[in-house]
Amino acid sequence: MSTTPLEIAVIRNADDWPDHFDALAERAVLAALAGAKPKIKGAAEISVLLTDDAEQRELNAQYRGKDSSTNVLSFPQIEPFDPVIGILGDITLARETLIREAQEQGTSLDDHFTHLVVHGFLHILGYDHLDEDEALEMEGLETQILAGLGIADPYAD
């Protein structure tokens, strides 16, 4: 049992997500938390929404102005790199997009899902990839966290 005061709520808004993905999501978030080493000030909570392409498309259009589905969205509720406390935010993942991408990349769905949960949680903490330096920092941290979970570097050629 983790001593981290982080509650992780996994919410299913779409059918056909494998049952073990709740545990995978929790494992990925806790690994990202440990790898990023943010300042923790008290109890915190994060939600991981397992949805489908249709709902993800609506969210992407509403919040990012992009009328298409996407693999993962993050909705931070804290200021970047603030101490971790309270409601941190939400991560949403689109099942059909993740399945398609995993097949295209020749990786397992479990590993691709884990990578995107880690990626989404790092966005919650304030990491981004808008410029090359930010991208290198974030991708390096993702790669390190995933290696600790026994997952190959998703950015390797």
PEVEN-V771594 format. One record per residue. N is the residue number from 1. RES is the residue in one small letter. NEAR is the number of other C-alpha atoms within 8 Angstrom. Layout:
BEGIN
N/RES/NEAR  N/RES/NEAR
END
This chain:
BEGIN
1/m/2  2/s/3  3/t/4  4/t/4  5/p/7  6/l/8  7/e/8  8/i/9  9/a/8  10/v/10  11/i/8  12/r/9  13/n/8  14/a/8  15/d/5  16/d/4  17/w/9  18/p/5  19/d/5  20/h/6  21/f/9  22/d/8  23/a/7  24/l/10  25/a/13  26/e/9  27/r/8  28/a/12  29/v/11  30/l/8  31/a/12  32/a/13  33/l/10  34/a/7  35/g/9  36/a/8  37/k/6  38/p/9  39/k/7  40/i/7  41/k/7  42/g/8  43/a/9  44/a/12  45/e/13  46/i/13  47/s/11  48/v/13  49/l/12  50/l/14  51/t/13  52/d/12  53/d/12  54/a/7  55/e/9  56/q/15  57/r/13  58/e/11  59/l/9  60/n/15  61/a/11  62/q/8  63/y/6  64/r/7  65/g/7  66/k/8  67/d/8  68/s/9  69/s/12  70/t/12  71/n/10  72/v/11  73/l/10  74/s/12  75/f/8  76/p/11  77/q/8  78/i/11  79/e/8  80/p/8  81/f/7  82/d/8  83/p/8  84/v/12  85/i/11  86/g/8  87/i/9  88/l/13  89/g/13  90/d/12  91/i/15  92/t/12  93/l/16  94/a/16  95/r/12  96/e/8  97/t/11  98/l/13  99/i/9  100/r/8  101/e/8  102/a/12  103/q/10  104/e/7  105/q/6  106/g/6  107/t/9  108/s/8  109/l/10  110/d/8  111/d/9  112/h/11  113/f/10  114/t/11  115/h/12  116/l/11  117/v/13  118/v/14  119/h/9  120/g/12  121/f/13  122/l/13  123/h/11  124/i/16  125/l/13  126/g/9  127/y/10  128/d/9  129/h/10  130/l/6  131/d/6  132/e/7  133/d/7  134/e/11  135/a/11  136/l/9  137/e/8  138/m/12  139/e/9  140/g/8  141/l/10  142/e/12  143/t/12  144/q/9  145/i/12  146/l/12  147/a/10  148/g/8  149/l/7  150/g/6  151/i/8  152/a/7  153/d/8  154/p/6  155/y/6  156/a/4  157/d/2
END
